[in-house]
Amino acid sequence: MTKVSVIMPVYNVEEYLEECLNSVIHQTLKEIEIICVNDGSTDGSLQILKKYADLDKRIRIINKENTGYGHSVNCGIDEAQGDYIGVVETDDYIDASMFEELYHMAVLKNADVVKADSRYFVNDHGRRAFLESHIFHEEYRDLYNKVINYHEDIRVFRSYVYTWAGIYKRHFLNEKKIRHNESPGASYQDNGFWFQVNIHAERMYFMDKAFYNLRRDNPNSSIYSKEKVFALCEEYDFIKNKVLGIHPEREKEILCIVFLYRVRSYIGTLARIDKKYRQIFYDKVREDFQLAFEKGEVDCCQFDRSEWDFLFAVLSRKKVCSAAFACLSEPAKNRLEHAEKIYIYGAGMWGKTVLERLDKYFVSDKIAGFIVTKKQRENDFVEGIGVSELKECDVNEKDLVILAVSDKAVSELVNNLNQIGFTNYMLKNELI
């Protein structure tokens, strides 16, 4: 009996594939099948798959021409025989107990869907740093660890959008004809899948425990092309068409939820996309928002303050930076806006991450330099920005220091700043 079918879409991931495969074949739940869908890889990915398939008879390889992520996952779902289906993206990896714990809870709760928290990680010279990623923000944590659906609590739509880190009852997916959008490439198709799941599922269960490790340092997963920018807009058109007619009595409410999703996704994307595509994407966003308002697909009650700030910025033709800022909390926005100069305390992996994020918020012109407690090497520059020891820095009360280190090192840096009488600092987690 196959309890879980694990679908692994593969496209040019030879650098990461073995680690991912090892994490799947060594699951404590042994009654799994592993469906590897090779989407026309041109590197050594197929050879790695064949090597592992020779060693583990649970592995099946579907080898096809390049048709994109959505089509690959759908092929896997069509071939699956397990009671439940999970998706593992092949530049990531999972904890050994993931599918055993998810399956146990799914059976116990007779759930259509069980999803768990996750972690994302980056590598820096052989070291990994992890950051927890929760399905729900703090204000919605009461939605964890109970059976629920959107009819009972519409707040389930506040859940984080992704296909991975969960399992889905195969019969449920087939009965409701839930599949990924088969648009080209690998951009945003999980949005449409998860929205369909939310609409149709009668029994959903969210676990406040992380099993899935999501890679954030794969350059091939970043949004660099103009085509990927507009793929998000197309995905939400796909979602809208999918939900029409499902629950006619609640159709207006559902369309308003689709728009809420669209806003949340646009906020995140605007902060991530390449600079040269920001303005053209911003113009498209404005066009979509105006159309939604004209059709009555906006419910004011669903938006929090930052989301309304984003809407207002777009519709009133404010600068792109104002819209990008909307994904930050009000205190964080105010502190960045009012700082005369910004210093990044920490010049390692987290320092570079903070630098990148400040660039996305268009405040990089305020960065005065990196700060370290004591220099460990001769290099005086990181990404072209000067590095100084704390004792050499001339910070004043109008400046802002961002602590860009691991959580366990924060107290030491705070103590160092307090010793020089400086208290205007913020944590990296307020930005990323």
Secondary structure, DSSP 4 states (H G I P E B T S, - for coil): ---EEEEEEESS-TTTHHHHHHHHHT-S--SEEEEEEEES--SSHHHHHHHHHHH-TTEEEEEE----HHHHHHHHHHH--SSEEEE--TTSEE-TTHHHHHHHHHHHHT-SEEEEEEEEEEEETTEEEEEEE-SS-GGGGGGSSSEE-TTT-GGGGGSPP-SSSEEEEHHHHHHTT------SSSSSHHHHHHHHHHHH-S-EEEEEEEEEEEES--GGGS--SHHHHHHHHHHHHHHHHHHTTTSGGGHHHHHHHHHHHHHHHHHHHHHHS-GGGHHHHHHHHHHHHHHHHHTT---GGG--HHHHHHHHHHHTT--HHHHHHTTS-HHHHHHHHH-S-EEEE--SHHHHHHHHHHHHTT-GGGEEEEEESS--SS--EETTEEEEEGGG----TT-EEEE-S-GGGHHHHHHHHHHTT---EEEGGGT-
